[in-house]
Amino acid sequence: MELISTDLPDGIRKIDLTGRLDLEGADAIDLKLTVLVSTQRTFAIVDLAAVEFLASIGIATLIRNAKAVRQRQGNMVLLNPKPSVAKVLSSTRIDQIIPVCYSLDDARARVRASDPGVS
């Protein structure tokens, strides 16, 4: 699992994940993801377009970080999961906890929707 982070000009952090979000993959990115999204108020878009597989440990990693982001009045959304990953998110109802978007523009709007400083 590979993680690449980019800070966009509008203050949103885009995080691209590549590979399998299974036990090994979650272990490989867990600390880095936590540092990127959970240590300060962050508006994060986690791009899942290149994630090939999502296991329960990967789901737990995403949920734990989304909750930590919200505790700091930030927000996290998931972007563009492959159909197999989207099916896992839907069947486990994770998409009810963490918004899933299919375009970057929609993700940017959704991630900032909870920000009182943005109208």
C-alpha positions in Angstrom: 0.0 0.0 0.0 1.3 3.4 -1.0 0.1 6.8 0.4 0.8 10.1 -1.4 -0.5 13.4 0.2 -1.0 16.7 -1.6 -2.2 19.9 0.0 -4.5 21.6 -2.4 -4.6 25.5 -2.7 -8.0 25.7 -1.0 -6.7 24.1 2.2 -7.9 20.6 1.5 -5.5 17.7 1.9 -5.9 15.0 -0.9 -4.6 11.6 0.0 -4.1 9.1 -2.7 -4.0 5.4 -1.7 -2.7 2.7 -4.0 -2.7 -1.0 -3.5 -4.6 -3.4 -1.2 -6.1 -2.0 2.1 -5.7 -5.4 3.9 -3.7 -6.2 7.0 -0.4 -5.4 5.4 -1.6 -2.4 3.6 -3.4 -0.9 6.6 -0.2 -1.5 8.7 1.9 0.2 6.0 -0.2 3.5 6.0 -1.8 3.6 9.4 0.6 5.9 11.2 1.2 8.2 8.2 -2.5 8.6 7.6 -3.1 9.3 11.3 -0.5 12.0 11.3 -1.9 13.6 8.1 -5.5 13.8 9.1 -5.8 13.4 12.9 -3.3 15.6 14.5 -4.9 19.0 13.6 -8.1 20.3 12.0 -8.0 18.8 8.5 -10.3 18.6 5.5 -9.2 15.4 3.8 -10.2 13.7 0.6 -9.0 10.1 0.5 -8.8 9.0 -3.1 -9.5 5.2 -3.3 -9.4 5.0 -7.2 -6.3 2.9 -7.1 -7.3 0.7 -4.1 -7.8 -2.8 -5.4 -9.1 -4.5 -2.2 -10.6 -3.3 1.0 -10.6 -5.6 4.1 -12.2 -5.1 7.5 -8.9 -3.8 8.9 -8.8 -1.2 6.2 -12.3 -0.2 7.0 -11.4 0.2 10.6 -8.4 2.4 9.7 -10.7 4.7 7.6 -13.4 4.9 10.3 -10.9 5.6 13.1 -9.3 8.4 11.2 -12.6 9.9 10.1 -13.8 10.0 13.7 -10.5 11.6 14.8 -10.9 14.3 12.1 -14.4 15.1 13.2 -13.2 15.4 16.8 -11.0 18.3 15.6 -13.9 19.9 13.7 -12.6 18.7 10.3 -14.1 16.3 7.8 -13.0 13.4 5.6 -14.6 12.0 2.5 -13.8 9.1 0.2 -13.3 9.6 -3.5 -13.9 7.4 -6.5 -13.7 3.9 -5.2 -13.6 1.0 -7.7 -16.9 -0.9 -8.0 -15.6 -3.7 -5.8 -14.5 -1.3 -3.1 -17.7 0.7 -3.4 -19.6 -2.5 -2.9 -17.8 -3.2 0.4 -18.3 0.4 1.6 -22.0 0.1 0.8 -22.6 -3.4 2.1 -20.9 -2.5 5.4 -22.7 0.9 5.5 -19.5 2.7 5.8 -20.7 5.1 3.2 -23.3 6.2 5.8 -20.5 7.2 8.1 -17.9 8.6 5.7 -19.3 10.3 2.5 -18.3 8.7 -0.8 -18.0 11.0 -3.8 -17.3 10.2 -7.5 -15.9 13.6 -8.6 -13.2 15.8 -7.1 -15.5 18.8 -7.3 -18.2 17.0 -5.3 -15.6 15.8 -2.8 -14.3 19.3 -2.3 -17.8 20.6 -1.7 -18.7 17.8 0.7 -15.5 17.9 2.7 -15.9 21.6 3.4 -19.7 21.4 4.0 -19.2 21.2 7.7 -16.8 24.2 7.8 -18.5 27.2 9.3 -15.8 29.4 7.7 -16.9 28.5 4.2 -20.2 29.5 2.6 
